[in-house]
Amino acid sequence: MSDAFLKADIRPSENLANKKVQPGPWREAARSFVRNKTAVVGLSLVVFFVLLALAAPLIMPFDYKAQVLSDRLQPPSGEHWFGTDDLGRDVFSRVIYGARISLWVGFLSVVGSIVIGTLLGIVAGFYGKWVDMIISRVFDILLAFPGILLAIAIVAILGPSLQNALYAIAIVNIPTYGRLVRSRVLSLRQEEFITAARALGANDSRILFKHILPNSLTPIIVQGTLGVATAIIEAAGLGFLGLGAQPPEPEWGKMLSDSRQFLQTAPWTVIFPGLCILLTSLGFNLMGDGLRDTFDPKMKGR
């Protein structure tokens, strides 16, 4: 009897010891993301430019506003790694500091678009009827205009400045996130766990923010990552047209605009800001594609 008792007592502990612990969903997602080489390259580019922006005051060899007219349009050298512009300012220092401005506009505009678009999309998809009709028509009106033209119109009304460019980019991209969340809510509100929450007495706000919103975060994260690249390009476009950052702020698009007349005589003044725009946008796009492949079950195994 004692032997049987000992066997019964030992076997469960042996089973627990031999039982393989399954990784959580976030750990599994991280492993899947790391296995995607292009996504890792994108993440590396994003981290590089973020660190560059954070450390800009520490690694800038010159003041980005300092003008030395005797050194104007100097080619890349040991003293000026990226050369100088038409006012004798160090292009390397301006490019590094410009990373702060471009990333700041990209991140904040996307955050603003996500917050407003998500709230409008949740309300439209959850309540439906006339609320959905009004919000959806607002989205349709905003989407009827090309994004860059609508942004130009908004900045023209508010006045040229980096802050107004940020507002314009955020407003232009609200429908993208709003419609994405709305479609997600329409599919979730009929699920059984929502019906169960209602049966347990949960009010609308609890259902929206405790059940529906957490289950809608994955597409928002993916689209937001891709949206940062779009926002950076739009900010550069507004800066190129003189509607974004104003002198002497070294925004990459503004640097391209100021140096376009020197494309043949001093190409370095255009190449390096343009290359930064290209690499930053590429990094966010590759990382966004990697996140989409990670979180979308349909992409598994491809």
KAPESUL-V530362 format. One line per field, one symbol per residue. phi: phi as a letter, one per 30 degrees, with the letter a starting at -180 (. if undefined). A space follows every 50 residues. Layout:
# KAPESUL-V530362
phi = ???
This chain:
# KAPESUL-V530362
phi = .dddddddddeddddddddddddddddddddddddddddddddddddedd ddddceddcddbddcdcbddcdhddeaddcecibcdcidddddddddddd ddddddddddddddddddddddddddcihdddddddddddddddceeddd ddddddddjdadddddddddddceeedddddedddddddcdddddddddd jdddddddccbddedcdedddddddddddddddddddddddiccdcecdd deddddddcddcdddbdddcddddddddddddddddddddddddcddddd id
